[in-house]
Amino acid sequence: MNRETIAAADLERTQHENIERARYAFELDRRQFFKLLGGGVLVCACAGSVVAQESGRGGRAEHELPREISAWLHVGESGVVTVYSGKAEMGQNIRTSLAQQVAEELRVAVSAISMVMGDTDLTPWDMGTFGSRTTPTMGPRLREVASTARDVLVTMAAERWHADAATLVTSDGKVTDPKTKHSLTYGELTRGQQITKLLPEDPSLTPPAEWRVAGTPVAKVDGKAFVTGEHRYAADMIRPGMIYGKVLRPTAFNATLVSLDTSAAEKIPGVKLVRDGNFIGAAGPDQHTAEQAIKAMRAQWKAPAQPSNKELFDYLRKNLDTSEEGFRHDAGSVSQKLPPSAKTLAATYTLQYIAHAPLEPRAAVAEWEGEKLTVWTGSQRPFAVADQLAEELRLSRQQVRVIIPDTGSAYGGKHTGECAVEAARLAKSAGKPVRLVWTREEEFTWAYFRPAGVIDVKASVGADGKVLTWEHDNYNSGPAAINTPYDVPNQRIEFHPVNSPLRQGSYRGLAAPANFFARESAMDELAHLAAMDPLAFRLKNTNDPRLQAVLQAAAEKFGWGRQKSTPQRGFGIAGGTEKGSFVANCVEIEIPRPGAPVRIARVVEAFDCGAVVNPNGLRNQIEGAITQAIGGAMFEAIRFENGKILNPHFSDYRVPRFRDLPQIEVVLVNRKDVPSAGAGETPNMGLAPAVANAVFAATGARLRSLPLLPQGTVPKGV
């Protein structure tokens, strides 16, 4: 098929600067990963059980956006509408929201839609599921396809009845002539044949104000399968003759293999060595045998001295990466002379590395049929993983198929395909399908982290409460949401790339949570310097009506200003915009007595992402983002020393628990006059600064480092 590049179509709908920001965070150097692994990797694989193979269609060319409706949508004789998208379902419920948008334009029930997603042989090429881009890019594309398909079906019915197409109506998956009462289902019209029409340049779409299916709280598609355990994740896949993989990891990052003795492992019944260059492994009858074979290996590693998290922030300042392009924005002049009445702020904000900690660790099942490789794995970028497999295994791209089962979360942490490559290498050497599942310790150690950072802010405020100057220097964490949404006449904003001591990459929101934290904390500090209410101060310094609207909506729901903060109870606020969405958080914290642990008691978040496609799904996204953000705000941090992660288990790495959950209230600002934006990331950005500001309001302690309260209590002397 002739296809245009989907990347070009996506770029037409997405701000260029957001794409560039995303590239910094997730375009990871795979060579760095294998450097961290060291000079050799040892893998064990063991035999497993059998099920029937799946069948499928293939042969799509990549990197092209098809204009044929048939590439995206097929109407079966039974009336089931199959929709194809390269996006991946990671728990964000886009399977439902995309189905809603197709159902809206095609005038069918959501239950009539079957979504085929993340299959590189079946779906059109896609850049990946990241950056809150699915709703603003794939949503409109599928709506265009469905709208055009509807017009084709109406035309087919009109020709059959010799009627005026303009007089026919569509509903419930059928075309009806109101005059004659004749009706035909879509399946009867197509008889299962492909709709071959090309997409027009400007298809008509149903405006959000007229939505009947989109915009409604449709229940999660396939939700029952997840609740009952029927759904199969990548780690649940079983192939005929499948064996199980296990990897021997180096003792530290950047370690090199000095010696290896596999004699004891070879004596284990059913185990044989597998070698692929520096990749060394074994195969055995079951998972337990694979683990025992790994334990029987005798490997010696040599690792260089490496920094620890204790000296992290000095390290980041001193190790700039001059080969990486930074970012700078200037407006006015920050060096101008300030009026005598102006007050100034100079503050440094820091944040530690944190882990993605998905409940489903990396997993892959790889199967070879001759020179054709198929891999089932959890990834946000199936086509990029297919490219990686082709490159690492020296295959043509047409020899590789990647299938993404609905995956148990990623949070930006599954852009790359290391596990898929490892499983594929094992399967190739062993001559059998291989399942490889990373342990929790492997996930914490060998996956990449959210970048740590140091952010310096210098700013000034006039006697009238207007911010006069703003300087923002971000070291390492990234440029996402680095520009201020406030009306500051004189600005200098810079991102400085750093040679990170740990492998780092995309995290939910990229660097936006870091830049939000620094900016909204500094804005709170400026508000106090100006002796103004923090909400009034923000409203005074922005003319953006959407930012003003979410700040006011959150404040109204929260009851901002009705109570004053006390040593036992503090109130904080933060807001901002990123990726076309606007967010504001109001937070209430509790401190029962001096020195007692701080608890987040209540969070109100107002969120505007344009026209809401599924209010239930959006509300769930927001509540989930707030819950996850509690960890990064309060206690999550990776501890490391000399190339070793010191807390690679949930017992040592604390994530939010039920007892940490506050009362969460969500205010949806539904803007049907604005195109829908994504909501997977921006809802998590305002929590940390709002909590920090609430702690200050209660205690007078200004906390400028994330996590804010790793010990649970406000540090003395802050």
C-alpha positions in Angstrom: 0.0 0.0 0.0 1.1 3.6 -0.6 1.3 5.4 2.7 2.5 8.7 4.0 4.7 8.9 7.0 2.7 8.7 10.2 5.4 10.7 12.0 4.7 13.6 9.6 1.0 13.4 10.3 1.6 13.3 14.0 4.0 16.3 13.8 1.2 18.3 12.1 -0.9 17.8 15.2 1.7 18.0 17.9 3.8 21.0 18.9 7.3 20.5 17.6 8.9 21.5 20.9 7.1 18.7 22.8 8.5 16.2 20.3 12.0 17.5 20.8 11.6 17.5 24.6 10.4 13.9 24.5 13.3 12.8 22.3 15.8 13.9 25.0 14.1 11.8 27.6 13.4 8.5 25.8 15.8 8.2 22.9 18.2 6.2 25.0 21.6 5.0 23.9 21.4 1.2 23.9 25.1 1.1 23.9 25.0 2.6 27.3 22.8 -0.2 28.5 25.1 -2.9 27.4 28.1 -0.9 28.8 26.4 -0.9 32.2 25.8 -4.7 31.8 29.6 -5.1 31.3 31.6 -7.4 29.1 29.3 -10.4 29.2 25.8 -11.6 30.0 25.0 -15.1 31.1 21.5 -16.4 30.5 19.6 -19.6 31.4 16.6 -20.9 29.7 14.4 -23.9 30.6 11.6 -25.9 28.8 7.9 -25.2 29.3 4.4 -26.1 28.1 2.5 -25.7 24.9 -0.6 -24.0 23.3 -1.8 -23.5 19.8 -0.1 -20.8 17.7 -1.9 -17.6 16.8 -2.5 -16.6 13.2 -2.4 -13.2 11.7 -1.9 -11.1 8.6 1.3 -9.3 7.8 3.3 -7.5 5.1 2.7 -3.9 6.0 5.4 -1.4 5.1 6.6 0.7 8.0 6.9 4.4 8.5 4.0 5.2 6.2 0.6 6.5 7.1 -1.9 4.7 4.9 -4.8 6.7 3.5 -6.8 3.6 2.6 -9.6 3.1 5.1 -9.0 -0.7 5.0 -5.6 -0.2 6.7 -7.3 1.2 9.7 -10.8 -0.3 9.8 -12.7 -3.3 8.6 -16.5 -4.0 8.8 -17.3 -7.7 9.1 -20.4 -9.4 7.9 -21.5 -9.7 11.5 -21.3 -6.0 11.9 -18.2 -6.2 14.1 -15.9 -3.2 13.3 -12.2 -4.1 13.7 -9.9 -1.1 14.2 -6.1 -1.1 13.8 -3.8 1.2 15.7 -0.1 0.9 16.5 -0.7 2.5 19.9 -0.2 0.3 23.0 -2.6 -0.1 25.9 -0.6 0.3 29.1 -3.5 0.7 31.6 -4.3 4.2 30.5 -7.6 2.9 29.0 -7.0 4.2 25.4 -8.5 1.0 24.1 -11.8 2.3 25.4 -11.4 6.0 24.5 -10.2 5.2 20.9 -13.1 2.8 20.5 -15.5 5.5 21.7 -14.2 7.9 19.1 -14.6 5.4 16.3 -18.1 4.4 17.6 -19.1 8.1 17.7 -18.3 8.8 14.0 -19.4 5.4 12.7 -22.7 5.5 14.7 -22.3 2.1 16.3 -22.1 0.9 19.9 -18.7 0.6 21.6 -19.4 -3.1 22.0 -19.3 -3.4 18.2 -15.7 -2.2 18.1 -12.8 -4.6 18.3 -9.4 -2.8 18.7 -6.3 -4.5 17.3 -3.3 -2.5 18.9 0.4 -2.7 19.0 1.1 -5.4 16.4 3.8 -4.5 13.9 2.5 -6.9 11.3 -1.2 -5.8 11.5 -1.3 -2.2 12.4 0.0 1.0 10.7 3.4 2.2 11.8 3.3 4.4 14.9 6.0 6.4 16.6 5.0 5.1 20.1 2.6 5.6 23.0 4.2 8.4 25.0 4.0 12.1 25.6 0.2 12.2 26.0 0.0 12.0 22.3 -2.6 9.2 21.7 -5.7 11.3 22.3 -4.6 14.4 20.2 -3.1 12.4 17.3 -4.5 8.9 17.0 -8.0 10.0 18.2 -8.5 12.4 15.3 -7.0 10.0 12.8 -9.4 7.2 13.7 -12.3 9.6 13.8 -11.4 10.7 10.2 -11.3 7.1 9.2 -14.6 6.3 10.8 -16.3 9.4 9.4 -15.2 8.6 5.9 -16.2 4.9 6.3 -19.7 6.1 7.3 -20.0 8.3 4.2 -18.9 5.4 2.0 -21.6 3.1 3.6 -24.3 5.8 3.1 -23.2 6.1 -0.5 -23.4 2.3 -1.0 -26.9 2.3 0.5 -28.0 5.2 -1.7 -26.8 3.5 -4.8 -28.6 0.3 -3.9 -31.8 2.1 -3.2 -31.4 4.8 -5.9 -31.9 7.3 -3.2 -30.4 10.7 -2.3 -27.5 10.0 0.1 -28.2 13.3 1.9 -31.6 12.0 3.1 -30.3 8.8 4.6 -29.4 8.4 8.3 -27.0 6.2 10.2 -27.5 4.8 13.7 -26.9 1.5 15.6 -24.6 0.2 12.8 -27.1 0.5 10.0 -28.2 2.9 7.2 -31.9 3.8 7.1 -34.0 5.6 4.5 -36.6 7.6 6.5 -39.0 7.8 3.5 -39.1 4.1 2.6 -38.1 2.7 6.1 -35.6 0.5 4.3 -32.6 -0.4 6.5 -29.3 -2.2 5.9 -26.7 -3.1 8.4 -23.1 -2.2 7.7 -22.3 -5.9 7.4 -25.0 -6.4 4.8 -23.7 -3.4 2.8 -20.0 -4.5 2.8 -20.6 -8.3 2.9 -17.3 -8.5 4.7 -15.4 -6.8 1.9 -12.7 -4.1 2.4 -13.7 -0.5 2.1 -11.2 0.7 -0.4 -11.8 4.4 -0.5 -9.0 6.8 0.4 -9.3 9.3 3.2 -10.3 12.8 1.9 -8.1 15.8 2.7 -10.6 17.3 5.1 -13.2 14.8 6.4 -16.1 16.2 8.4 -16.1 15.3 12.1 -18.8 15.4 14.7 -18.1 18.4 16.9 -17.7 17.6 20.7 -20.8 19.5 21.5 -22.8 16.9 19.5 -21.0 13.8 20.8 -23.3 11.0 22.0 -20.8 8.1 22.6 -17.5 10.0 22.9 -17.7 12.3 26.0 -19.6 9.7 28.0 -18.4 7.5 30.9 -18.2 4.2 29.0 -17.0 1.3 31.1 -13.5 -0.1 30.4 -13.3 -2.3 27.4 -12.3 -5.9 28.5 -12.4 -4.7 32.1 -13.8 -8.0 33.3 -10.8 -9.9 31.9 -8.4 -7.8 34.0 -10.6 -8.2 37.2 -11.0 -11.9 36.9 -7.4 -12.6 35.8 -8.4 -13.9 32.4 -6.2 -11.3 30.6 -2.9 -12.6 29.5 0.1 -10.4 29.9 3.4 -11.0 28.1 4.6 -13.1 31.0 1.5 -15.3 30.6 2.2 -16.2 27.0 2.9 -19.9 26.4 4.2 -21.2 23.1 4.8 -24.8 21.8 8.0 -26.2 23.3 8.7 -23.0 25.2 11.7 -22.7 27.5 12.4 -20.2 30.2 15.2 -17.6 30.3 17.3 -16.2 33.1 20.1 -13.6 32.9 23.2 -13.4 35.0 23.8 -9.7 35.6 27.1 -8.0 36.4 27.8 -7.1 40.0 27.8 -3.4 39.3 27.2 -0.9 36.5 30.0 -0.7 33.9 31.6 -3.9 35.1 33.6 -6.1 32.8 33.7 -9.9 33.0 37.1 -11.1 34.1 36.4 -14.9 34.2 33.5 -17.3 34.0 33.2 -20.9 35.1 30.0 -22.7 33.9 31.1 -26.3 34.8 28.8 -26.6 37.7 25.8 -25.3 35.7 26.5 -27.7 32.9 26.2 -30.7 35.3 22.6 -29.7 36.2 20.3 -32.2 34.4 18.8 -30.9 31.2 21.0 -27.7 31.1 23.1 -26.8 28.1 25.1 -23.7 27.5 23.9 -21.1 25.0 26.4 -18.7 23.5 25.9 -15.7 21.2 29.1 -13.7 21.1 29.4 -12.1 24.5 25.9 -13.3 25.3 26.2 -16.5 27.4 23.4 -18.6 28.6 21.9 -22.0 29.4 18.6 -24.0 28.8 16.9 -26.3 31.2 13.5 -28.0 31.9 11.8 -25.3 34.0 12.2 -21.9 35.6 13.6 -23.3 38.9 16.3 -25.1 37.0 17.2 -21.9 35.1 17.6 -20.1 38.4 19.7 -22.9 39.9 21.9 -22.8 36.8 22.5 -19.1 37.3 23.4 -19.6 40.9 25.9 -22.3 39.9 27.8 -20.0 37.7 31.1 -18.6 39.0 31.7 -15.2 37.5 34.3 -12.6 38.4 33.6 -9.0 37.5 35.7 -5.8 37.7 34.0 -2.5 38.1 35.4 1.0 38.3 34.8 3.4 41.2 31.5 5.3 40.7 29.6 8.1 42.5 26.9 7.6 45.1 23.6 9.5 45.6 25.3 11.3 48.6 27.4 13.4 46.2 24.9 13.4 43.4 24.0 17.0 43.1 27.7 18.2 43.1 28.3 15.6 40.5 25.6 16.8 38.2 26.8 20.4 38.3 30.4 19.3 37.5 29.7 16.8 34.7 28.0 18.7 31.9 27.6 16.8 28.6 28.9 19.1 26.0 28.0 16.7 23.2 24.2 17.0 24.0 22.3 20.0 22.8 20.7 22.0 25.6 17.8 24.4 25.6 17.7 28.2 26.1 14.9 30.7 26.1 15.4 34.5 26.5 12.9 37.3 26.8 13.7 40.9 27.7 16.8 41.3 29.9 17.3 39.7 33.3 20.3 41.9 34.0 18.4 45.2 34.0 18.5 47.3 37.2 15.6 46.5 39.5 13.6 49.2 41.3 14.6 49.7 45.0 11.3 48.3 46.2 11.8 44.9 44.4 12.5 41.8 46.3 14.6 39.0 45.1 14.8 35.2 45.4 17.7 32.8 44.8 16.9 29.2 45.6 18.1 25.7 44.5 15.7 22.8 44.1 16.9 19.2 43.8 15.4 15.8 43.0 16.7 12.3 43.3 16.5 9.5 40.7 13.3 7.5 41.1 12.2 4.2 39.6 9.1 3.6 37.5 8.2 0.5 39.6 5.5 -0.9 37.3 3.6 -3.8 38.8 4.4 -5.8 35.7 8.2 -6.0 35.2 9.8 -6.4 31.8 8.8 -9.6 30.1 9.1 -11.1 26.6 8.3 -14.3 24.8 10.4 -14.9 21.6 9.7 -17.4 18.9 11.6 -18.1 15.7 10.0 -19.8 12.6 12.9 -20.2 10.3 14.3 -16.7 9.9 11.1 -15.0 11.1 11.1 -13.7 14.6 7.9 -13.0 16.7 8.2 -11.4 20.1 5.4 -10.7 22.6 6.5 -8.1 25.0 5.3 -5.1 27.0 6.5 -1.9 25.4 5.3 1.6 24.6 7.0 1.6 21.2 6.4 -1.7 19.4 7.9 -0.5 16.1 11.0 0.8 17.8 11.4 -2.5 19.6 11.1 -4.3 16.2 13.8 -2.0 14.8 16.0 -2.7 17.8 15.5 -6.5 17.4 16.4 -6.2 13.7 19.5 -4.2 14.4 20.8 -6.3 17.3 20.1 -9.6 15.6 21.1 -8.4 12.1 17.7 -9.1 10.5 15.7 -7.2 7.9 12.8 -5.3 9.4 10.4 -7.6 7.5 11.7 -10.6 9.5 10.6 -9.2 12.8 7.1 -9.0 14.3 6.4 -7.5 17.7 3.0 -8.0 19.5 2.1 -5.9 22.6 -0.4 -7.5 24.9 -2.2 -5.0 27.0 0.6 -4.2 29.5 0.6 -3.7 33.3 1.8 -0.1 33.3 5.0 1.6 32.1 4.9 5.3 33.2 7.5 6.1 30.4 9.7 3.2 31.5 9.2 0.8 28.7 10.4 2.6 25.6 13.2 0.2 24.9 13.4 -3.6 24.2 16.3 -5.1 26.1 14.2 -7.9 27.5 12.9 -8.7 24.0 16.4 -8.8 22.6 17.6 -11.1 25.4 14.7 -13.5 24.8 15.2 -13.5 21.1 18.9 -14.3 21.4 18.1 -17.1 23.8 15.4 -18.5 21.5 17.7 -18.3 18.5 20.5 -20.2 20.2 18.3 -22.7 21.9 16.2 -23.4 18.9 13.0 -23.1 21.0 10.6 -20.3 22.0 11.8 -18.6 25.2 10.0 -16.7 27.9 12.1 -14.2 29.8 10.7 -12.3 32.8 12.9 -9.8 34.7 12.8 -10.1 38.5 11.8 -7.1 40.6 15.5 -6.6 41.4 16.4 -6.6 37.8 13.6 -4.1 37.0 14.9 -1.8 39.8 18.5 -2.1 38.7 18.8 -2.5 35.0 15.8 -0.4 33.8 16.4 3.3 33.4 15.4 5.9 36.0 13.7 9.2 36.0 16.5 11.7 35.8 17.8 13.4 38.9 18.2 17.1 38.7 19.4 20.4 40.2 17.4 23.5 39.4 18.5 27.0 40.3 15.9 29.8 40.3 16.6 33.5 40.6 13.6 35.8 40.4 12.4 39.2 41.5 9.0 40.7 42.3 7.9 44.3 42.4 6.0 46.1 45.1 2.8 45.6 43.0 3.2 41.8 43.1 4.2 41.4 39.5 7.2 39.1 38.8 9.9 41.2 37.1 12.6 38.8 36.3 12.9 35.0 36.1 16.0 32.8 35.7 15.7 29.0 35.6 18.7 26.7 35.2 18.0 23.0 35.0 20.9 20.5 35.3 20.1 17.1 33.9 16.4 16.5 34.6 15.3 17.9 31.2 13.6 20.7 29.3 9.9 19.5 29.4 7.6 22.3 30.8 10.7 24.4 31.6 9.2 27.6 30.3 7.1 29.6 32.8 3.4 30.0 32.0 3.4 33.3 33.9 3.7 36.8 32.4 7.3 37.7 33.2 8.8 40.4 31.0 12.4 39.4 31.6 13.4 35.7 31.4 16.4 33.5 30.9 15.6 29.8 31.0 18.2 27.1 30.3 18.5 23.3 30.4 22.0 21.9 30.8 22.6 18.3 29.8 24.7 16.2 32.1 26.6 12.9 31.9 24.4 11.0 34.2 26.0 8.4 36.5 22.9 6.2 36.2 20.9 5.1 33.1 18.0 7.5 32.8 15.1 8.2 30.5 11.5 9.0 30.1 9.2 9.1 33.1 5.6 10.1 33.4 5.7 13.8 32.4 9.4 13.7 31.4 11.1 16.6 33.3 7.8 18.5 33.8 7.3 17.4 37.4 10.8 18.6 38.2 10.3 22.0 36.5 6.9 22.3 38.0 8.3 21.6 41.4 11.0 24.3 41.2 8.8 26.9 39.5 5.7 26.5 41.7 7.8 26.4 44.8 9.6 29.5 43.8 6.3 31.2 42.9 5.1 30.4 46.4 8.2 31.9 47.8 7.8 35.1 45.7 4.1 35.3 46.9 5.3 35.4 50.5 8.0 38.0 49.7 5.2 40.1 48.1 3.0 39.5 51.1 0.3 38.2 48.9 -2.0 35.2 49.0 -0.4 32.4 46.8 -3.6 32.0 44.7 -4.1 35.8 44.2 -0.4 36.1 43.3 -0.6 33.5 40.5 -3.8 35.0 39.1 -2.2 38.4 39.1 0.8 37.1 37.1 -1.0 35.3 34.3 -3.5 36.4 31.6 -4.0 32.8 30.3 -7.7 32.2 30.8 -7.4 28.4 30.9 -4.7 28.6 33.6 -6.8 31.0 35.5 -9.8 28.8 35.2 -8.2 25.7 36.6 -6.6 27.6 39.5 -10.0 29.1 40.3 -11.9 25.8 39.9 -9.5 24.0 42.2 -9.6 26.8 44.8 -13.4 26.9 44.7 -13.8 23.2 45.2 -11.1 23.2 47.9 -12.5 26.2 49.8 -9.2 28.1 49.5 -8.9 30.9 51.9 -11.7 29.8 54.2 -9.2 28.5 56.8 -5.8 29.8 57.7 -2.9 27.4 58.1 -1.8 26.3 61.5 1.1 24.3 62.9 -1.2 21.2 62.7 -2.7 21.9 59.3 -1.2 23.6 56.2 -2.7 24.5 52.8 -0.7 24.7 49.5 -1.5 25.4 45.9 0.3 24.9 42.5 -0.7 25.0 38.9 0.6 25.1 35.3 0.3 23.8 31.8 2.0 21.2 29.7 1.2 19.3 26.5 -1.9 21.3 25.8 -3.5 20.5 29.3 -3.9 22.8 32.3 -3.7 21.6 35.9 -4.1 23.1 39.4 -3.7 21.4 42.8 -4.8 22.4 46.2 -3.4 20.3 49.0 -4.1 20.0 52.8 -1.5 18.4 55.0 -1.8 17.3 58.6 0.9 17.3 61.4 -0.9 16.0 64.5 1.9 17.2 66.8 5.4 18.7 66.5 7.8 16.2 65.1 5.0 13.8 64.0 4.9 12.4 60.5 3.3 14.6 57.9 0.3 13.2 56.1 -1.4 14.5 53.0 -5.0 14.7 54.1 -6.8 16.1 51.0 -6.0 16.8 47.4 -8.2 18.7 45.0 -7.2 18.8 41.3 -8.8 20.8 38.6 -7.8 19.6 35.1 -8.5 20.9 31.6 -7.5 18.8 28.6 -10.0 20.2 26.2 -13.0 18.1 25.1 -13.2 15.1 27.5 -13.6 11.8 25.6 -14.3 9.6 28.6 -14.9 11.3 31.9 -14.6 8.0 33.9 -11.3 7.1 32.3 -10.0 10.7 32.7 -10.9 10.8 36.3 -9.2 7.4 36.9 -6.1 8.8 35.1 -6.0 11.8 37.3 -6.5 9.9 40.5 -3.8 7.4 39.5 -1.4 10.2 38.6 -2.0 11.9 42.0 -1.4 8.6 43.8 1.8 7.9 42.0 3.0 11.5 42.5 2.7 11.1 46.2 5.7 8.7 46.1 7.9 11.1 44.2 6.9 14.0 46.4 7.2 12.3 49.8 9.6 9.4 49.9 10.7 7.7 46.6 14.5 7.8 45.9 17.0 5.5 44.4 20.0 4.9 46.7 23.2 3.8 44.9 26.9 3.6 45.5 29.8 2.3 43.4 27.6 1.2 40.5 25.2 -0.7 42.8 21.5 0.0 43.5 21.1 -0.3 47.3 17.3 -0.5 47.4 16.2 -2.8 44.5 13.1 -4.3 46.2 9.7 -3.0 47.2 10.7 -3.8 50.8 13.4 -1.1 50.6 12.0 1.2 47.9 8.8 2.7 49.2 5.9 3.4 46.9 2.5 4.9 48.0 0.4 2.5 50.1 -3.2 2.5 51.0 -2.4 4.3 54.3 -0.8 7.1 52.3 -3.9 7.9 50.2 -5.6 11.2 51.0 -9.1 12.2 50.1 -8.9 13.0 46.3 -11.4 15.2 44.6 -11.2 15.8 40.8 -12.7 18.7 39.0 -13.0 18.2 35.2 -13.0 21.4 33.2 -14.6 20.1 30.1 -13.8 22.5 27.2 -15.8 21.2 24.2 -14.6 24.2 22.3 -11.0 23.0 22.4 -9.5 19.9 20.7 -8.9 17.0 23.1 -5.4 16.8 24.6 -3.7 13.8 26.3 -4.1 13.3 30.1 -1.6 10.6 30.9 1.1 12.9 32.3 0.1 16.4 33.2 -2.1 15.4 36.2 0.9 14.3 38.2 2.8 17.6 38.0 1.3 19.9 40.6 1.2 17.7 43.6 4.8 17.9 44.9 5.0 21.7 44.9 1.6 22.0 46.4 2.6 19.7 49.2 5.9 21.6 49.8 4.0 24.9 49.9 1.5 23.4 52.4 4.3 22.3 54.6 5.8 25.8 54.6 2.4 27.3 55.4 2.1 25.0 58.4 5.7 24.9 59.7 7.6 27.7 58.1 10.1 25.1 56.8 10.8 25.5 53.1 11.5 22.1 51.6 13.4 22.3 48.3 14.5 18.7 47.7 12.5 15.8 46.4 11.6 13.6 48.1 10.4 16.2 50.6 10.0 13.9 53.6 12.0 10.7 53.2 11.8 10.1 56.9 8.2 11.2 57.1 8.8 14.2 59.3 10.0 17.8 58.7 13.7 17.9 59.2 14.9 20.1 62.0 16.6 23.3 61.2 15.1 23.7 57.7 
